[in-house]
């Protein structure tokens, strides 16, 4: 037997394979090490961006040292020797905790989001460039009083001190995006410009009415916009009367072909980092308060984001002066809160301060006016796009305002017209920043009235109370005076018949001071009598929240801060109680749908997180409204059934017949209920009694950019089961249903109660946490208290602070 001969050396091809594998292994190991180092380095960089809670920081420009003490929730108490030093310290704190939020605000206001996110934001940027907010803010800044400009400069000094010290490590997002640009005083004014646009968007209703008027008969169209017929008495919320007759609308031939224009407008708030609005505020005088001094409550309702818009702070100044409440990162001052003598809060008026004008062209860049052709004012805007080429757009403005239709048809519409937008908050000499700072230093409702006069934009109901027992509500902002019409539909711009002739003088606006009832309130309902001397608008929100506030204020002779906090957390839906009789009376469906109808038949109308009935009601109404609109040829993209529309057709027989036919709405409701139960069963289980509104209605707070990143967006989302609905005092609005879930994305990101009988009587909460850093323990540490309706006393810190930073010149 012959043995094989071994040479002692492996064949060449085997050796080569081993070398290749060895090389590949080493390469993969090296790549793995590089990945680990890169990920570890990024993690280390992100961790390094976490700000310290203790230390001593040199801050150029301070006149004297400033002490900042933090409580367990990282809420600062700022002790400064002057207003200027306080605003510098606040700017530094805002940058420390919320700089990326501030960056997104100014980029959103100036149409520069595509610079960091790419072409997906281009449509939004083009829309925002129409308004020229940056140019207008620069002009407004120059016209402000010297003391207001000084405050804005002091605030910017603090922001820039943080940016200069930290560079691209100023916030975790800048690690990838690069160091932020310096903060300018006019950047703070952009916050007001952006909020003014968001809080006064009625021009969309004008376009929607014009589009729907072309396809719906008058009796159906009227039901889409019912008028709130409450008497418009802020001092008598107990007199609220609910929805009423149809709105009267301007007579004009409906515009055709608006679909393409409307498609170019960002759908708020889906594509828009600027939130939409609602709010509650009320106050009682000394005689109705247990402490013998007024109480004031305010909770603004805006779109949710993470972190939430508001930042809590207390500022202590020489002479016993104290400021406490909600600040807005990007802005010096307390926006909603109190000082030692005065408390204030805001609700959105929703008055009609925007009109759509159809301009007739008179050449390539001119349009007709009553005095003959006039050239458009034209400017060129260059939009930089990340990972793409710059985009140049021409912006034209008529005497009425920017040309909206250039978004869709830059050369003009086929019929030789363009559509321009008149906006009160585009008027020059906006002094809102001066008004806000005047509130911060005010001592009485008389001082508040002076401040209110300066708040030129946006239109707001300013609720105030002072330590002497006074309470008041002032309507702020510019309200246009129209030659003709009510602003509810687009109007011809070439003949001057519907032009604005100016703005209503402040003293002619409807205000309420020290009413005999001892209370004032607003929940975005009509703020003044419909037959008053000032026309404010033809369209108002339903008054369900306002009436519920009135019930609670009238139900107790004397109130305290704890009771006001409980009112803010109230979940009784008067809207639900208004429409429930129709659902109870509908033909009873078989099976689980019949059981669901039985549940709502015995429901008390409280939208508690642990109940199934709110889910059954809203799922049913959603399907009912969509089916009715679809039967009339109205797509969901064109219009969504509003609570006001649903309440009208379910409570007014004539409106019900117009939409449901002579047989009434019962059969359609029954069919919608059957479909809702069938759709929800796979998600929530077969037994409706086991369903829970809170599980189907989570409050969701998304990071404005990271929410688009797979996996990471889910990890940084703040979410919690929540009570309430869109019409409860504890507002919890959704954009509709998605997969059986009605995400709560719009409500009171801040709640504040201010007791002027107590020097430290500021009871507050925000919906997320103080920090905008996703790795911070204070990213979401206030959410549980917010969901539970609990508040924090924003007084001096008792005991050792959780952290202390000394700012020194």
Buried (B, 14 or more C-beta within 10 A) or exposed (E): EEEEEEEEEEEEEEEEEEEEEEEEEEEEEEEEEEEEEEEEEEEEBBEEBBBEBEEEBEBEBBEEBBBBBBBEBBBBBBBBBBBBBBBBBBBBBBBBBBBBBBBBBBBBBBBBBBBBBEBEBBBBBBBBBBBBBBEBBBBBBEEBBEEBBBBBBBBBBBBBBBBEBBEBBBBBBBBEBEBBEEBBBBBBBBBBBBBBBBBBBBBBBBBBBBBBBBEBEEEBBBBBBBBBBBBBBBBBBBBBEBBBEBBEBBEBEBBEBBEEBBEBBBEBBEBBBBBBBBBBBBBBBBEBBBBEBBBBBBBBBBBBBBBBBBBBBBBBBEEEBBBBBBBBBBBBBBBBBBBBBBBBBBBBBBBBBBBBBBBBBBEEEBBBBEEEEBEBBEEEBEBEBBEEEEBEBEBBBBBBBBBBBBBBBEEBBEEEBBBBBBBBBBBEEBBBBBBBBBBBBBBBBEBBBBBBBBBBBBBBBBBBBBBBBBBBBBBBBBBBBBEEBBBBBBBBBBEBEBBBEEBBEBEEBBBBBEBEBBBBBBBBBBBBEBEEEBBBBBBBBBBBBBBBBBBBBEEEEEBBBEBBBEBBBBBBBBBBBBBBEBBBBBEBBEEBBBBBBBBBBEBEBBBBBEBBBBBBBBBBBBBBBBBBBEEBEBEEEBBBBBBBBBBBBBBBEEBBBBBBEEEBBBEBBBBBBBBBBEBBBEEBEEEBEEBBBBBBBBBBBBBBBBBEEEEEBEEBBBBBBBBBBBBBBBBBBBBEBEEBBBBBBBBBBBBBBBBBBBBBBBBBBBBBBBBBBBEBEBBBBBBEBBBEBBBBBBBBBEEEBBBBBBBEE
